[in-house]
Amino acid sequence: MANLRVLLLLTLAVVTPIFKLSLAEASRVNILFIVADDLNCAIGPYGDTVARTPNLDRLAARGLVFNRAYCQQAVCNPSRSSFLTGLRPDKVGVDDLRKYFRETAPHGDRLVTLPQHFKNRDYYCQDVGKIFHNMGETQDRVSWSIDEVFYKGTHAADTVFFNLPQLHGSKKPSYKAPVTEAFDLPDTVYRDGQITRLVAAVLKDRSRARTETSDRSTGIHSKPFFLAVGFWRPHLPFVAPKRYWDLYDPHQIPLPTPAKPPQNAPAIALHDSREIRGYGHVPKDRDWTEAEIRHFRHGYHASISFLDAQVGHILDALDSTGLADETIVVFTSDHGFHIGEHTLWGKTSNFELDARVPLIIASPGHRGSHGRTTDALVELVDLYPTLADMAGITEGMPANLDGLSLSPLLIDPTSTVKEAALTQHQQPFYGSAKNWRQYGRSIRTERWRYTEWESISDGQLMARELYDHDNDPGESRNLAGLSEYRATVDRLSVRLRQRRSSSR
């Protein structure tokens, strides 16, 4: 907690007034950009009846819920590098957990990220938490007005187990952290609780500076802000204070559906759930019992409710400071997550549960969209042009962005902006890139998910998948090999290749 107090003092320190704003600039909207880690759509705004997410429900009531939003690659670094640059993974050159987009993208040193674009347009930009990927302790200083905080570290290190080694006794366990943790402790024991308190303080400080200066022209505190909040939950391990576990009866949490891999799915489409198996108390050499499955799913839901409570604290701060009416709030996740469905635990697939993400945009200037949903297909790569458009700062925006503005959907949620969403992933993912055998590229249309697997060594087409979401939303049966779907496969194959070509 001492470190948190230091960060608060640094953040709230008086900054020498060196910037001036025009009246037009002073009236611009703020952006509050909240990103969860490994969150699927098992939350209240998406109709989940088990999840306890009153604060996300509250945000949805003042915004638009995107029912069909998709990431571009279902793993942290490639997804974040994509939507923070507005470029698809192939173009930005990031397809694993360690690459840095400044080093892989063409002219990466001159690439302008989403927050950097706002900073270049005279916004105050700050990141609290995990926004850019933390592997290798990436800190993209040029994107922010002040250095990032709470952005680095491992997920295993964000546990009581890791920080109180005396709990281990005389023998140190062989695992990096237990897969679950449920201590009766305050939220601030974990990073997300600390992030929330700091964000609330930042909002209060910015509100104070604004109200103390009637013309909002005294310096950096009076600028409109782009405040990014990167939560670490519900990413593994599934840890949360005990009161969030107590919100659920594990026997009332449904078992995974579908529990089995899709019928006729190629083996390369699946994985061995290596991520969760790296934590303690997870069986390594046998199938999991029903009790274990229920416990792990219980932990995921507890982590979601913990995250939801932090969102609530931030919304409270936004409301109490009077900033809500001039701040656009965006809530999303870097990708989805399997919790036992298809026998999978984790992300790194091209299935719907990994590709689909929650996305809520609450804009005070679009009250007609409040409390509504849209079924329009959208992608995370669309966030860059959308937020620039909504803030009125499209001038100077990079010309090579791959996304489209979603602003028309906030005016008319029944409209459309694109006909398909593109997601991709290589397998087997974990381990050295030398082990990658095939790349899967998947296109999602209103009805279908179609995926092609190509050999990485020679580009040969190895397998196809086709799922009918009108009749099989759980993707339990691959239809690609059936003769009656040949025309559909051929049509979607052409569309997939067209989308790939247009995004290179």
C-alpha positions as CSV (number, residue, x, y, z in Angstrom):
1,M,0.0,0.0,0.0
2,A,3.0,2.3,0.5
3,N,3.6,2.2,-3.3
4,L,0.0,3.1,-3.9
5,R,0.3,6.2,-1.7
6,V,3.4,7.3,-3.6
7,L,1.6,6.9,-6.9
8,L,-1.3,8.9,-5.7
9,L,1.0,11.7,-4.6
10,L,2.8,11.7,-7.9
11,T,-0.4,11.7,-9.9
12,L,-2.0,14.5,-7.9
13,A,1.0,16.6,-7.9
14,V,0.7,20.2,-9.3
15,V,1.8,20.4,-12.8
16,T,3.4,23.7,-14.1
17,P,0.8,25.3,-16.4
18,I,2.4,25.3,-19.8
19,F,-0.5,24.5,-22.2
20,K,-3.2,26.7,-23.4
21,L,-6.6,25.6,-24.8
22,S,-9.0,27.5,-27.1
23,L,-12.7,27.7,-26.2
24,A,-13.5,25.1,-28.8
25,E,-10.8,22.7,-27.5
26,A,-12.0,23.2,-23.9
27,S,-15.5,21.9,-24.8
28,R,-14.3,18.5,-26.2
29,V,-15.5,15.3,-24.6
30,N,-13.4,13.1,-22.4
31,I,-12.7,9.4,-23.0
32,L,-12.7,6.8,-20.3
33,F,-11.4,3.6,-21.9
34,I,-11.8,0.5,-19.7
35,V,-10.3,-2.8,-20.9
36,A,-10.8,-6.2,-19.1
37,D,-8.5,-9.1,-19.5
38,D,-9.9,-12.5,-20.7
39,L,-13.5,-11.5,-20.3
40,N,-16.1,-13.4,-22.4
41,C,-19.7,-12.3,-22.7
42,A,-20.9,-14.1,-19.5
43,I,-22.1,-10.9,-18.0
44,G,-25.6,-9.4,-17.4
45,P,-25.7,-7.0,-20.4
46,Y,-25.4,-10.0,-22.6
47,G,-28.3,-11.9,-21.0
48,D,-26.3,-14.1,-18.7
49,T,-28.6,-15.0,-15.8
50,V,-25.8,-16.4,-13.5
51,A,-23.3,-13.5,-13.5
52,R,-23.6,-10.9,-10.8
53,T,-22.7,-7.7,-12.7
54,P,-24.9,-4.9,-11.5
55,N,-22.4,-2.2,-12.4
56,L,-21.9,-3.4,-16.0
57,D,-25.7,-3.6,-16.2
58,R,-25.7,0.0,-15.0
59,L,-23.2,1.0,-17.7
60,A,-25.3,-0.8,-20.3
61,A,-28.4,1.2,-19.3
62,R,-26.5,4.4,-20.2
63,G,-24.9,3.1,-23.4
64,L,-25.1,0.8,-26.4
65,V,-24.3,-2.9,-26.1
66,F,-22.7,-4.4,-29.1
67,N,-23.9,-8.0,-29.4
68,R,-21.5,-9.0,-32.1
69,A,-18.1,-7.5,-31.4
70,Y,-15.0,-9.5,-32.3
71,C,-11.3,-9.3,-31.5
72,Q,-8.7,-9.8,-34.3
73,Q,-6.6,-12.5,-32.4
74,A,-7.7,-14.2,-29.2
75,V,-4.6,-13.6,-27.1
76,C,-3.5,-10.5,-25.2
77,N,-0.6,-9.0,-27.0
78,P,-1.7,-9.4,-30.6
79,S,-5.2,-8.2,-29.8
80,R,-4.1,-5.1,-27.8
81,S,-1.4,-4.3,-30.4
82,S,-4.1,-4.5,-33.1
83,F,-6.8,-2.3,-31.5
84,L,-4.4,0.2,-30.0
85,T,-2.8,0.8,-33.4
86,G,-6.0,0.4,-35.5
87,L,-4.2,-2.3,-37.6
88,R,-4.9,-6.0,-38.0
89,P,-2.3,-8.4,-36.7
90,D,-0.7,-9.2,-40.1
91,K,-0.2,-5.5,-40.7
92,V,1.1,-4.5,-37.3
93,G,3.3,-7.7,-37.2
94,V,2.4,-8.9,-33.7
95,D,1.2,-12.5,-33.4
96,D,2.7,-13.7,-30.1
97,L,3.1,-12.6,-26.5
98,R,6.6,-11.0,-26.8
99,K,6.7,-8.9,-30.0
100,Y,6.6,-5.1,-29.7
101,F,4.7,-3.3,-32.4
102,R,7.2,-0.5,-32.6
103,E,9.7,-3.1,-33.8
104,T,7.5,-5.2,-36.0
105,A,5.2,-2.7,-37.8
106,P,6.6,-1.0,-40.9
107,H,7.9,2.4,-39.7
108,G,6.8,1.4,-36.2
109,D,8.8,4.2,-34.7
110,R,6.5,6.6,-36.4
111,L,3.3,4.7,-35.9
112,V,0.6,6.7,-34.0
113,T,-1.4,4.7,-31.4
114,L,-4.9,5.4,-30.3
115,P,-4.0,7.3,-27.1
116,Q,-1.1,9.0,-28.9
117,H,-3.5,10.4,-31.5
118,F,-5.5,12.0,-28.7
119,K,-2.3,13.3,-27.1
120,N,-1.3,14.8,-30.4
121,R,-4.7,16.6,-30.4
122,D,-4.0,18.2,-27.1
123,Y,-5.6,15.7,-24.8
124,Y,-4.2,14.7,-21.4
125,C,-3.6,10.9,-21.8
126,Q,-3.0,8.6,-18.8
127,D,-2.9,4.8,-18.4
128,V,-3.6,3.1,-15.1
129,G,-3.2,-0.7,-15.5
130,K,-2.7,-3.2,-18.2
131,I,-3.4,-1.6,-21.6
132,F,-0.4,-2.4,-23.7
133,H,0.7,-6.0,-23.1
134,N,2.9,-6.5,-20.0
135,M,5.1,-9.4,-21.3
136,G,8.6,-7.9,-21.4
137,E,7.3,-4.9,-19.4
138,T,6.3,-2.9,-22.4
139,Q,5.7,0.8,-21.6
140,D,5.0,2.8,-24.7
141,R,5.9,6.2,-23.2
142,V,5.2,8.2,-26.4
143,S,1.5,7.3,-26.1
144,W,0.9,8.9,-22.8
145,S,1.3,12.3,-21.1
146,I,2.6,10.6,-17.9
147,D,4.3,7.2,-17.4
148,E,2.0,4.2,-17.1
149,V,1.4,2.6,-13.6
150,F,0.2,-0.8,-12.6
151,Y,1.0,-1.9,-16.1
152,K,3.6,-4.6,-15.5
153,G,4.1,-7.9,-13.7
154,T,2.7,-11.4,-14.0
155,H,-0.8,-12.5,-13.1
156,A,0.7,-15.1,-10.7
157,A,2.4,-12.3,-8.8
158,D,-1.0,-10.6,-8.2
159,T,-1.9,-13.2,-5.5
160,V,-1.7,-13.4,-1.8
161,F,0.1,-16.7,-2.3
162,F,2.9,-14.9,-4.2
163,N,3.2,-12.0,-1.8
164,L,3.0,-13.9,1.5
165,P,5.5,-16.8,1.1
166,Q,5.1,-17.6,4.7
167,L,1.8,-19.3,3.8
168,H,3.8,-22.0,2.0
169,G,5.4,-23.4,5.1
170,S,8.9,-24.8,5.0
171,K,8.6,-26.3,1.5
172,K,8.1,-24.0,-1.5
173,P,5.4,-25.3,-3.9
174,S,6.4,-26.2,-7.4
175,Y,3.7,-24.1,-9.0
176,K,3.7,-20.3,-9.7
177,A,0.4,-19.8,-8.0
178,P,-2.8,-21.7,-7.1
179,V,-5.5,-21.7,-9.8
180,T,-7.9,-20.1,-7.3
181,E,-7.7,-17.9,-4.3
182,A,-10.6,-16.7,-2.0
183,F,-9.2,-14.9,1.1
184,D,-11.5,-12.6,3.2
185,L,-9.5,-9.5,2.4
186,P,-10.2,-6.0,1.0
187,D,-10.2,-5.3,-2.7
188,T,-7.0,-3.3,-2.5
189,V,-5.0,-6.4,-1.8
190,Y,-5.1,-7.0,-5.6
191,R,-4.0,-4.8,-8.4
192,D,-7.5,-4.1,-9.7
193,G,-8.6,-2.7,-6.4
194,Q,-5.5,-0.4,-6.3
195,I,-6.1,0.6,-9.9
196,T,-9.7,1.6,-9.1
197,R,-8.7,3.8,-6.2
198,L,-6.1,5.6,-8.2
199,V,-8.5,6.1,-11.1
200,A,-11.1,7.6,-8.8
201,A,-8.5,9.9,-7.4
202,V,-7.4,11.0,-10.9
203,L,-11.1,11.8,-11.8
204,K,-11.6,13.8,-8.7
205,D,-8.4,15.7,-9.2
206,R,-9.3,16.6,-12.8
207,S,-12.8,17.7,-11.8
208,R,-11.3,19.9,-9.0
209,A,-8.9,21.5,-11.4
210,R,-11.7,22.1,-13.9
211,T,-14.1,23.7,-11.4
212,E,-11.3,25.9,-9.9
213,T,-10.6,27.5,-13.3
214,S,-13.7,28.9,-15.0
215,D,-12.0,29.2,-18.4
216,R,-10.2,25.9,-18.2
217,S,-7.0,27.4,-19.6
218,T,-4.5,27.0,-16.8
219,G,-2.6,24.0,-18.1
220,I,-2.5,20.2,-18.4
221,H,-5.1,19.6,-15.7
222,S,-7.7,21.6,-17.7
223,K,-7.2,19.6,-20.9
224,P,-9.9,17.1,-22.0
225,F,-8.6,13.6,-21.0
226,F,-8.2,10.2,-22.4
227,L,-8.0,8.0,-19.4
228,A,-7.2,4.3,-20.0
229,V,-8.0,1.7,-17.3
230,G,-6.6,-1.7,-17.8
231,F,-7.9,-4.3,-15.4
232,W,-6.1,-7.6,-14.8
233,R,-9.2,-9.7,-14.1
234,P,-10.8,-12.2,-14.8
235,H,-7.5,-13.5,-16.3
236,L,-6.1,-16.6,-14.6
237,P,-5.5,-17.4,-11.8
238,F,-9.1,-16.9,-10.7
239,V,-8.5,-14.9,-7.5
240,A,-10.9,-12.5,-5.8
241,P,-11.8,-11.5,-2.2
242,K,-14.1,-14.1,-0.6
243,R,-17.2,-11.9,-0.7
244,Y,-17.3,-12.2,-4.5
245,W,-17.1,-16.0,-4.3
246,D,-20.0,-15.8,-1.8
247,L,-22.3,-14.2,-4.4
248,Y,-22.5,-17.6,-6.1
249,D,-23.7,-21.1,-5.3
250,P,-21.4,-23.2,-7.4
251,H,-24.1,-25.8,-7.8
252,Q,-26.2,-23.2,-9.6
253,I,-23.5,-22.4,-12.1
254,P,-24.2,-24.5,-15.2
255,L,-21.7,-26.9,-16.5
256,P,-20.0,-26.1,-19.8
257,T,-22.2,-26.3,-22.9
258,P,-21.2,-27.8,-25.3
259,A,-18.8,-29.9,-23.2
260,K,-17.3,-31.8,-26.1
261,P,-15.3,-30.6,-29.1
262,P,-17.3,-29.8,-32.2
263,Q,-18.2,-32.8,-34.2
264,N,-15.9,-33.2,-37.2
265,A,-13.7,-30.3,-36.1
266,P,-10.0,-30.6,-37.1
267,A,-7.7,-31.4,-34.3
268,I,-5.6,-28.3,-35.0
269,A,-8.6,-26.1,-34.0
270,L,-8.3,-27.3,-30.4
271,H,-5.6,-27.0,-27.8
272,D,-4.4,-28.7,-24.6
273,S,-5.5,-25.9,-22.2
274,R,-1.8,-25.4,-21.3
275,E,-2.4,-22.0,-19.7
276,I,-4.6,-23.2,-16.8
277,R,-2.5,-26.4,-16.3
278,G,0.4,-24.2,-15.4
279,Y,-1.2,-23.3,-12.1
280,G,-1.4,-25.3,-8.9
281,H,-4.2,-27.7,-7.9
282,V,-5.1,-28.4,-11.6
283,P,-4.9,-32.0,-12.6
284,K,-2.1,-32.7,-15.1
285,D,-2.6,-36.3,-16.0
286,R,-6.4,-37.1,-15.8
287,D,-9.7,-35.6,-16.8
288,W,-11.2,-33.1,-14.3
289,T,-14.0,-34.1,-12.0
290,E,-17.3,-32.3,-12.1
291,A,-16.5,-30.7,-8.7
292,E,-13.2,-29.3,-10.1
293,I,-15.0,-28.0,-13.2
294,R,-17.6,-26.3,-11.0
295,H,-14.9,-24.8,-8.8
296,F,-12.9,-23.3,-11.7
297,R,-16.1,-21.9,-13.3
298,H,-17.0,-20.5,-9.8
299,G,-13.7,-18.8,-9.7
300,Y,-14.1,-17.2,-13.1
301,H,-17.5,-15.8,-12.1
302,A,-16.1,-14.5,-8.8
303,S,-13.4,-12.8,-10.7
304,I,-15.9,-11.2,-13.0
305,S,-18.0,-9.9,-10.1
306,F,-14.8,-8.5,-8.5
307,L,-14.1,-6.7,-11.8
308,D,-17.7,-5.5,-11.9
309,A,-17.4,-3.9,-8.5
310,Q,-14.3,-2.0,-9.6
311,V,-16.2,-0.6,-12.6
312,G,-18.9,0.5,-10.2
313,H,-16.4,2.5,-8.1
314,I,-15.2,4.2,-11.2
315,L,-18.7,5.1,-12.4
316,D,-19.4,6.4,-8.9
317,A,-16.4,8.7,-9.1
318,L,-17.4,9.8,-12.6
319,D,-20.9,10.7,-11.4
320,S,-19.8,12.4,-8.2
321,T,-17.3,14.6,-9.9
322,G,-19.8,15.9,-12.5
323,L,-17.8,14.5,-15.3
324,A,-20.3,11.9,-16.5
325,D,-22.1,14.3,-18.9
326,E,-19.0,15.1,-20.8
327,T,-17.2,11.7,-20.8
328,I,-17.6,8.8,-23.3
329,V,-17.2,5.5,-21.5
330,V,-16.0,2.5,-23.4
331,F,-15.9,-1.0,-21.8
332,T,-14.4,-4.0,-23.6
333,S,-12.1,-7.0,-23.3
334,D,-9.1,-8.0,-25.3
335,H,-10.7,-11.3,-26.3
336,G,-13.1,-13.9,-25.0
337,F,-12.4,-17.1,-23.0
338,H,-13.5,-20.7,-22.7
339,I,-14.3,-22.1,-19.2
340,G,-14.7,-25.8,-20.2
341,E,-16.7,-25.4,-23.3
342,H,-15.4,-27.7,-26.1
343,T,-13.1,-29.2,-23.4
344,L,-11.1,-25.9,-23.6
345,W,-9.9,-23.7,-20.8
346,G,-8.4,-20.4,-21.9
347,K,-8.3,-18.5,-25.2
348,T,-6.1,-18.9,-28.3
349,S,-8.7,-20.4,-30.6
350,N,-10.8,-19.2,-33.5
351,F,-14.1,-20.3,-31.9
352,E,-16.9,-17.8,-31.1
353,L,-16.3,-17.9,-27.4
354,D,-12.7,-16.6,-27.8
355,A,-13.3,-14.3,-30.8
356,R,-16.4,-12.6,-29.4
357,V,-15.9,-9.8,-26.8
358,P,-18.2,-7.6,-24.7
359,L,-18.3,-4.0,-26.0
360,I,-20.3,-1.2,-24.4
361,I,-20.1,2.4,-25.5
362,A,-21.9,5.0,-23.3
363,S,-22.0,8.4,-24.9
364,P,-23.8,11.2,-23.2
365,G,-24.4,12.8,-26.6
366,H,-26.2,9.8,-28.0
367,R,-29.1,9.3,-25.6
368,G,-31.1,7.6,-28.2
369,S,-28.8,4.6,-27.9
370,H,-28.9,4.3,-24.1
371,G,-30.2,1.0,-22.9
372,R,-30.2,-0.5,-26.4
373,T,-28.4,-3.2,-28.2
374,T,-27.1,-3.6,-31.7
375,D,-26.6,-6.8,-33.7
376,A,-24.3,-5.1,-36.2
377,L,-21.0,-6.9,-36.8
378,V,-18.1,-4.9,-35.4
379,E,-14.4,-5.4,-34.6
380,L,-12.0,-4.1,-31.9
381,V,-10.0,-2.6,-34.7
382,D,-12.9,-0.2,-35.2
383,L,-12.3,1.4,-31.8
384,Y,-9.6,3.8,-33.0
385,P,-11.6,5.5,-35.8
386,T,-14.7,5.4,-33.7
387,L,-13.3,7.3,-30.7
388,A,-11.5,9.8,-32.9
389,D,-14.8,10.4,-34.8
390,M,-16.8,10.7,-31.6
391,A,-14.3,13.2,-30.2
392,G,-14.2,15.2,-33.4
393,I,-10.5,14.7,-33.9
394,T,-10.3,12.8,-37.2
395,E,-8.0,15.4,-38.7
396,G,-4.5,14.0,-38.6
397,M,-5.6,10.4,-38.1
398,P,-3.4,7.8,-39.7
399,A,-4.7,7.0,-43.3
400,N,-3.9,3.3,-43.1
401,L,-6.3,2.3,-40.3
402,D,-8.1,-1.0,-40.9
403,G,-11.3,-0.2,-38.9
404,L,-14.4,1.8,-39.5
405,S,-16.2,4.3,-37.3
406,L,-19.1,2.8,-35.3
407,S,-20.6,6.2,-34.7
408,P,-23.5,5.5,-37.1
409,L,-24.6,2.7,-34.8
410,L,-24.9,5.0,-31.9
411,I,-27.4,7.1,-34.0
412,D,-29.2,4.1,-35.4
413,P,-28.4,0.7,-33.7
414,T,-30.4,-1.1,-36.4
415,S,-27.9,-0.1,-39.1
416,T,-24.8,-1.9,-40.2
417,V,-21.2,-0.9,-40.9
418,K,-19.7,-4.1,-42.3
419,E,-20.7,-7.5,-43.5
420,A,-18.1,-9.6,-41.7
421,A,-15.5,-9.7,-38.8
422,L,-12.1,-11.3,-39.2
423,T,-10.2,-13.2,-36.5
424,Q,-7.1,-15.4,-36.8
425,H,-4.9,-17.6,-34.7
426,Q,-2.0,-20.0,-35.2
427,Q,-1.7,-23.5,-33.5
428,P,-0.2,-24.9,-31.4
429,F,0.3,-21.5,-29.9
430,Y,2.1,-21.9,-26.6
431,G,5.8,-22.6,-26.7
432,S,8.2,-21.6,-29.4
433,A,7.0,-20.2,-32.7
434,K,9.1,-23.0,-34.3
435,N,6.3,-25.3,-33.2
436,W,3.5,-23.5,-35.0
437,R,2.1,-25.7,-37.8
438,Q,-1.0,-24.1,-39.1
439,Y,-2.6,-20.6,-39.2
440,G,-6.3,-20.4,-38.9
441,R,-8.2,-17.5,-40.3
442,S,-11.9,-17.1,-39.4
443,I,-14.6,-14.9,-40.8
444,R,-17.9,-14.3,-38.9
445,T,-20.9,-13.1,-40.9
446,E,-24.5,-12.6,-39.6
447,R,-25.2,-16.3,-39.8
448,W,-21.9,-18.2,-40.3
449,R,-18.5,-18.7,-38.8
450,Y,-16.1,-20.0,-41.5
451,T,-12.4,-20.9,-40.8
452,E,-9.6,-22.0,-43.0
453,W,-6.4,-23.7,-41.7
454,E,-3.3,-23.2,-43.8
455,S,0.1,-24.9,-43.4
456,I,2.6,-22.3,-42.2
457,S,5.4,-24.0,-44.1
458,D,3.9,-23.9,-47.6
459,G,0.5,-22.2,-47.4
460,Q,-1.4,-25.4,-48.3
461,L,-5.0,-25.5,-47.2
462,M,-5.3,-28.2,-44.6
463,A,-8.8,-28.0,-43.1
464,R,-12.0,-26.0,-43.0
465,E,-14.7,-25.3,-40.5
466,L,-18.2,-24.0,-40.9
467,Y,-20.7,-23.3,-38.1
468,D,-24.3,-22.3,-38.5
469,H,-25.1,-19.7,-35.8
470,D,-28.8,-19.6,-36.6
471,N,-29.2,-23.3,-35.6
472,D,-26.0,-24.1,-33.7
473,P,-24.8,-21.0,-31.7
474,G,-22.6,-23.2,-29.5
475,E,-20.6,-24.4,-32.6
476,S,-21.1,-28.1,-31.8
477,R,-21.0,-29.4,-35.4
478,N,-18.6,-28.5,-38.2
479,L,-20.5,-28.5,-41.5
480,A,-17.7,-27.8,-43.9
481,G,-17.3,-31.3,-45.2
482,L,-21.0,-31.8,-46.0
483,S,-21.9,-31.6,-49.7
484,E,-25.1,-29.6,-49.1
485,Y,-22.9,-26.7,-47.7
486,R,-20.4,-26.7,-50.5
487,A,-21.8,-23.5,-52.1
488,T,-21.8,-21.8,-48.7
489,V,-18.1,-22.8,-48.1
490,D,-17.1,-21.6,-51.5
491,R,-18.8,-18.3,-51.1
492,L,-17.3,-17.6,-47.6
493,S,-13.9,-18.8,-48.8
494,V,-13.9,-16.0,-51.4
495,R,-15.1,-13.5,-48.9
496,L,-12.4,-14.5,-46.4
497,R,-9.6,-14.1,-49.0
498,Q,-11.0,-10.7,-50.0
499,R,-11.0,-9.5,-46.4
500,R,-7.4,-10.8,-45.9
501,S,-6.2,-9.1,-49.0
502,S,-7.8,-5.8,-48.1
503,S,-6.2,-5.7,-44.7
504,R,-2.6,-6.4,-45.6
